[in-house]
Amino acid sequence: MIEIKDIKKNFGTQQVLKGVSALFDTGKCNLIIGKSGSGKTVTLKCMVGLFEPDSGTIEFDGRNITAMDFKERKTIRREIGMLFQGTALFDSMTVEENIRFPLDMFTNKTTEEKNERVNFCLKRVNMENTNKKYPGELSGGMKKRVGIARAIVMNPKYLFCDEPNSGLDPKTSIVIDHLIQEITQEYNITTVINTHDMNSVMGFGEKVVFLHEGLKYWEGTNKEIMTITDGELFDFIFASDFLKDLRRNAKV
């Protein structure tokens, strides 16, 4: 479980986060949604430690990371897996080397142990026998799978995904969504996903936090979203008049 309490963040004179509080449950895919500029990316980056909030607290299973020094935070950071929007794979490294990178950096495992873990993760994301390929030889969906394999190679307790479906076609997006959901439930991970993909929200949004202009505007489930009839969340979900009319006609 991750809890953020009254997180505020300024960049110069611009206040991006104005006091965001939310609880992200273990074993669930917790989604952060919102328009561009709403603060969802900044919130995610504060949670993983890429940005330092100006005030407020961030707790990982009761451990207040905002009160820790750099050395104390290392323990929690080793428990975090991150899937970046652009996958952030190293082009000069093979698939195997990319996935093994965190193990090389943060563990004292033997080469045999590392290779065993890499192969396990590759199998888990249905990417067996791609060890020696380079990122340039992979499709967008395959790169995302490798990114997920690298994110879970350290057996994390917390998984953060920044726009995991960015640049993917709808069919591949669904495959990636299902994979993230399966891994979250299988390993009982606290997964936090920053997304604008409404298919993802409707598909597995057990917990959804909607940000608007730096504040938490709404919190609930994908089923509860369908009961929204007006306001900022309604306008965000049913962005086009066509979708709004489709929803109204479906209720007639």
C-alpha positions in Angstrom: 0.0 0.0 0.0 1.2 3.5 -0.8 -0.4 6.6 0.7 0.3 10.2 -0.3 -0.9 13.0 2.0 -1.4 16.6 1.0 1.4 16.5 -1.7 2.3 20.0 -3.0 4.8 20.8 -5.7 5.8 24.1 -7.3 8.0 24.8 -10.3 9.0 28.4 -9.9 5.8 30.4 -9.5 3.6 27.6 -11.0 1.9 25.4 -8.4 1.4 22.1 -10.1 0.2 20.0 -7.2 -2.0 21.9 -4.7 -2.4 19.2 -2.0 -3.1 15.8 -3.4 -4.0 12.9 -1.1 -4.7 9.3 -2.2 -4.4 5.7 -1.2 -3.1 3.1 -3.6 -4.0 -0.5 -2.7 -1.8 -3.6 -2.8 -2.7 -6.2 -5.4 -4.6 -3.8 -7.6 -3.8 -1.7 -10.6 -4.3 1.9 -9.3 -4.8 4.3 -12.1 -4.1 8.1 -12.1 -6.0 9.9 -14.9 -6.4 13.5 -15.9 -6.0 16.0 -18.7 -2.6 17.1 -19.8 -1.3 19.5 -17.1 -3.5 18.1 -14.4 -0.5 17.0 -12.3 -0.7 13.2 -12.8 2.9 12.8 -14.2 4.3 15.1 -11.4 2.5 13.0 -8.8 4.0 9.8 -10.2 7.5 11.3 -10.3 7.2 12.5 -6.7 6.2 9.0 -5.6 9.1 7.3 -7.3 11.6 9.9 -6.1 12.3 11.7 -9.4 10.8 14.9 -7.9 10.9 16.1 -4.3 7.6 17.4 -3.1 7.6 20.8 -1.5 5.4 19.5 1.3 3.3 16.5 2.3 4.2 12.9 2.9 4.6 9.7 0.9 4.4 6.4 2.7 5.2 3.0 1.4 3.5 0.5 3.8 3.8 3.0 6.6 7.4 4.0 5.8 7.6 7.8 5.3 10.0 8.1 2.4 9.8 11.9 2.5 11.4 11.9 5.9 14.3 9.7 4.9 17.8 10.7 3.8 19.3 9.3 0.6 20.8 6.2 2.2 17.6 5.3 4.0 15.6 5.6 0.7 17.8 3.1 -1.1 16.0 0.2 0.6 12.6 1.3 -0.7 14.0 2.2 -4.2 15.2 -1.4 -4.6 11.6 -2.5 -4.0 10.4 -0.3 -6.9 10.0 -1.4 -10.5 9.4 1.2 -13.2 8.0 0.9 -16.7 8.8 4.1 -18.5 6.6 5.7 -21.2 9.3 5.1 -23.9 10.5 1.9 -22.3 14.0 3.5 -21.8 15.8 0.4 -23.1 19.5 0.8 -23.9 19.8 0.4 -27.7 23.4 -0.8 -27.4 22.4 -3.7 -25.0 20.7 -6.9 -25.9 17.3 -7.8 -24.4 19.1 -10.0 -21.9 21.5 -7.3 -20.9 18.7 -4.7 -20.5 16.8 -6.9 -18.2 19.9 -7.9 -16.2 21.0 -4.3 -15.7 19.2 -3.7 -12.3 20.6 -7.0 -11.1 24.1 -6.0 -12.1 23.7 -2.6 -10.4 22.0 -3.5 -7.1 22.7 -7.2 -6.3 25.6 -9.5 -5.7 24.0 -12.5 -7.4 26.2 -14.9 -9.4 26.0 -14.8 -13.2 24.1 -18.0 -13.2 21.5 -16.6 -10.7 21.1 -13.5 -12.8 20.7 -15.4 -16.0 18.1 -17.7 -14.4 16.1 -14.6 -13.1 16.3 -12.9 -16.6 15.0 -16.1 -18.3 12.2 -16.4 -15.8 11.1 -12.8 -16.4 11.3 -13.2 -20.2 9.1 -16.3 -19.9 6.7 -14.5 -17.7 6.1 -11.8 -20.4 6.1 -14.4 -23.2 9.4 -13.3 -24.7 11.4 -16.5 -24.5 14.4 -16.9 -26.9 14.8 -13.1 -27.5 17.8 -12.8 -25.2 20.3 -11.9 -27.9 18.1 -9.5 -29.8 18.5 -5.7 -29.7 15.7 -3.2 -29.0 15.9 -2.0 -32.6 14.8 -5.5 -33.7 11.6 -5.4 -31.6 8.2 -4.1 -32.2 6.6 -1.5 -29.9 4.6 -4.1 -28.0 7.7 -6.4 -27.7 9.7 -3.5 -26.3 7.0 -2.9 -23.7 7.1 -6.5 -22.7 10.9 -6.3 -22.2 10.4 -3.1 -20.2 8.0 -5.0 -17.9 10.4 -7.9 -17.6 13.1 -5.4 -16.5 10.7 -3.7 -14.1 9.9 -7.0 -12.3 13.4 -8.5 -12.4 14.2 -7.3 -8.9 10.9 -8.8 -7.6 9.4 -5.4 -6.7 6.8 -4.7 -4.1 5.7 -1.6 -6.0 5.4 -1.2 -9.8 5.0 2.2 -11.5 3.9 2.5 -15.1 4.0 5.8 -17.0 1.6 5.7 -20.0 2.3 2.0 -20.7 0.1 2.0 -23.8 1.7 5.1 -25.4 2.4 4.4 -29.1 0.7 1.0 -29.2 -2.3 -0.1 -31.3 -5.5 -0.9 -29.4 -5.1 -4.7 -29.6 -1.5 -4.6 -28.3 -2.6 -2.1 -25.6 -5.1 -4.6 -24.3 -2.4 -7.3 -24.2 -0.1 -5.1 -22.2 -2.9 -4.1 -19.8 -3.7 -7.8 -19.2 -0.1 -8.6 -18.6 0.3 -5.8 -16.0 -2.9 -6.8 -14.3 -1.8 -10.5 -14.2 1.6 -9.7 -12.7 0.1 -7.3 -10.2 -2.3 -9.9 -8.9 0.1 -12.9 -9.2 2.8 -11.2 -7.1 0.5 -9.0 -5.0 2.2 -5.8 -6.1 1.1 -2.3 -5.5 0.8 -1.0 -9.0 0.3 2.6 -9.9 -0.4 3.5 -13.5 -0.4 7.0 -15.1 -2.6 6.8 -18.1 -5.0 8.7 -20.4 -6.2 5.5 -22.1 -9.9 5.1 -21.2 -9.8 1.5 -22.4 -7.4 0.8 -19.6 -9.6 2.6 -17.1 -12.7 0.7 -18.1 -10.8 -2.6 -18.4 -9.2 -2.9 -15.0 -9.7 0.4 -13.1 -10.4 -1.1 -9.7 -9.1 2.1 -8.2 -9.1 5.3 -10.2 -7.8 8.7 -9.1 -8.8 11.6 -11.3 -6.7 14.8 -11.0 -7.9 18.2 -12.2 -5.8 21.4 -12.0 -3.4 20.0 -9.3 -6.1 18.6 -7.1 -7.8 15.2 -6.6 -11.2 15.8 -8.1 -12.6 12.3 -7.9 -11.7 8.8 -6.6 -13.5 5.5 -7.2 -13.8 2.5 -9.5 -14.4 2.0 -13.2 -18.0 0.9 -12.4 -18.6 4.1 -10.5 -17.3 6.2 -13.3 -20.1 5.1 -15.5 -22.6 6.7 -13.1 -21.0 10.2 -13.5 -23.5 12.4 -15.4 -21.7 15.8 -15.4 -18.7 17.8 -14.3 -15.0 17.7 -15.1 -14.7 13.9 -15.0 -17.7 13.4 -17.3 -16.2 15.8 -19.8 -12.8 14.0 -19.6 -14.2 10.5 -20.1 -16.8 11.5 -22.8 -14.6 14.0 -24.5 -16.5 14.0 -27.8 -20.2 14.8 -28.3 -20.4 11.5 -30.2 -19.4 9.5 -27.0 -21.8 11.6 -24.9 -24.7 10.9 -27.2 -23.7 7.2 -27.4 -23.8 6.9 -23.6 -27.2 8.7 -23.4 -28.7 6.5 -26.1 -27.4 3.4 -24.3 -29.3 4.4 -21.2 -32.6 5.0 -23.0 
